[in-house]
Amino acid sequence: ARMLANGPKMPTKEHDPIATRPGHISQLDLWKPPCVSILGDTTMASIYDNYSADFEFYPLGLKSDTPKAVDRYFRDAKLVGVDVDKCGILYRDNEIVLNSVAMAETEAEHDRVPGNSNEYEPWQNAGVESTYRYGPAEMRKLHARSGVPDVFWNFSAMTAAQLLRFTREREDGKSP
């Protein structure tokens, strides 16, 4: 998981947006876990910051809860001093729930410019897609080592995100 988390930088074209500060460009995607969690969660959202490579998982009861998770992400970012109110971009897939009126209201509240992503492009949603490769891999290790059943995936997702945040290192020697 650590090798995947520290993947090589990918070249981008000159006209593609490059994040210049934390909170400038964010990516959002949804994941369908293997089962309904013990708390009734059926989906997980991942939100990824292009500049820092930091991400957060948000277990959701329904896909329609995604705008609430996005709102929480940006509010949490503000609490730790990330200035997300300077008209940044939020890339997401073209799923209906991610392009809903509720999502547009959340993006407007946090001064986000919505952007539908070309999947797996390094400047758009490749980062958030990668969280679903190494996040669940870390979750599986946690389950194997502890013996907890899969219905606890929402707790292991939060723990996996925290472990990966503290153990990853970027090329500049900094951890997200």
C-alpha positions in Angstrom: 0.0 0.0 0.0 2.8 2.4 0.8 4.4 2.0 -2.7 1.0 2.7 -4.3 0.5 5.7 -2.1 3.8 7.2 -3.2 3.3 6.7 -6.9 5.4 8.5 -9.5 4.4 12.0 -10.6 2.6 11.9 -14.0 3.3 14.5 -16.7 0.6 16.9 -17.5 0.0 19.2 -20.4 0.8 22.9 -19.9 -2.9 24.0 -20.1 -4.1 21.6 -17.4 -4.7 23.1 -14.0 -2.0 22.5 -11.4 -2.8 23.0 -7.7 -0.7 25.8 -6.3 -1.8 25.5 -2.6 -3.7 23.2 -0.3 -7.5 23.4 -1.0 -7.0 24.7 -4.6 -8.0 21.5 -6.4 -10.0 18.7 -4.8 -11.2 15.4 -6.2 -14.3 13.4 -5.2 -15.3 9.9 -5.9 -17.6 7.2 -4.4 -16.9 3.5 -3.6 -19.2 0.6 -3.1 -17.9 -1.5 -0.1 -18.3 -5.2 0.1 -21.4 -5.1 2.4 -23.6 -2.8 4.5 -21.7 -1.7 7.6 -22.8 -2.3 11.1 -24.0 1.3 11.2 -25.9 0.9 7.9 -23.4 2.7 5.6 -23.7 1.5 2.0 -21.2 3.8 0.3 -17.9 5.6 1.0 -16.8 8.9 -0.4 -13.2 9.8 -0.8 -12.1 13.5 -1.1 -8.5 14.1 -2.2 -6.4 17.3 -2.2 -4.3 17.6 -5.3 -1.6 19.8 -3.7 -0.9 17.8 -0.5 -2.0 14.3 -1.7 -4.0 14.1 1.5 -7.4 12.4 1.5 -10.3 11.6 3.8 -12.8 8.8 3.7 -16.5 9.5 4.6 -18.8 6.4 5.1 -22.3 7.3 3.9 -25.7 5.7 4.5 -26.8 6.7 1.0 -25.2 8.2 -2.1 -27.4 11.2 -1.7 -25.5 12.0 1.5 -22.5 13.0 -0.6 -23.1 16.8 -0.5 -23.1 16.6 3.4 -19.8 14.8 3.3 -18.3 17.4 1.0 -19.6 20.2 3.2 -18.0 18.4 6.2 -14.7 18.0 4.4 -14.5 21.7 3.5 -15.5 22.8 7.0 -12.9 20.4 8.5 -10.3 21.9 6.2 -11.1 25.4 7.3 -10.8 24.3 11.0 -7.2 23.2 10.4 -6.3 26.4 8.5 -6.7 25.3 4.8 -8.1 28.3 2.9 -10.7 26.6 0.6 -12.6 29.8 -0.1 -10.4 31.1 -2.9 -12.4 29.7 -5.8 -10.9 26.2 -6.2 -12.0 23.3 -8.3 -13.8 20.2 -7.2 -13.5 17.4 -9.8 -15.9 14.5 -9.7 -17.4 11.9 -11.9 -20.6 12.4 -13.9 -22.8 10.5 -11.5 -26.2 12.1 -11.0 -25.8 12.6 -7.2 -22.4 14.3 -7.8 -24.1 16.8 -10.2 -27.2 17.4 -8.2 -28.7 20.7 -7.0 -27.7 19.8 -3.4 -24.1 19.4 -4.6 -24.2 22.6 -6.5 -25.4 24.4 -3.4 -22.6 22.9 -1.3 -20.0 23.9 -3.9 -21.3 27.4 -4.1 -21.2 27.7 -0.3 -17.5 26.8 -0.3 -16.7 28.8 -3.5 -15.9 25.7 -5.5 -16.0 25.6 -9.3 -17.5 22.3 -10.3 -15.6 20.2 -12.8 -16.5 16.8 -14.3 -13.4 14.7 -14.5 -11.8 12.7 -17.3 -11.2 9.5 -15.4 -7.6 8.7 -14.4 -6.1 12.0 -15.6 -3.4 13.1 -13.1 -4.7 16.6 -12.8 -8.3 15.6 -12.4 -9.4 12.4 -10.5 -6.5 10.0 -10.7 -5.5 10.8 -7.1 -8.9 10.0 -5.7 -9.2 6.9 -7.8 -5.9 5.7 -6.3 -7.3 6.0 -2.7 -9.6 3.1 -3.6 -6.6 1.0 -4.4 -4.5 1.5 -1.3 -7.2 2.4 1.2 -9.1 -0.9 0.9 -5.8 -2.8 0.8 -5.0 -1.3 4.2 -8.5 -2.1 5.4 -8.1 -5.7 4.4 -4.8 -5.9 6.4 -6.6 -4.4 9.5 -9.4 -7.0 9.2 -7.0 -9.9 8.7 -4.9 -8.9 11.7 -7.8 -8.1 14.0 -10.3 -10.7 12.9 -13.2 -8.3 12.8 -15.9 -9.1 10.3 -16.4 -7.0 7.1 -19.4 -5.2 8.5 -16.9 -3.0 10.4 -15.5 -1.6 7.2 -16.5 1.9 8.0 -14.3 1.9 11.1 -11.4 0.3 9.3 -11.7 2.9 6.5 -11.3 5.7 8.9 -8.3 3.9 10.6 -6.7 3.1 7.2 -6.9 6.7 6.1 -5.3 7.8 9.3 -2.5 5.2 9.1 -1.8 6.1 5.5 -1.7 9.8 6.3 0.9 9.3 9.0 3.1 6.8 7.1 3.2 8.2 3.5 6.0 10.4 2.4 6.2 12.5 -0.7 9.3 13.2 -2.8 9.9 16.4 -0.9 10.2 14.4 2.3 6.9 15.7 3.7 4.0 13.7 4.9 0.5 14.9 4.0 
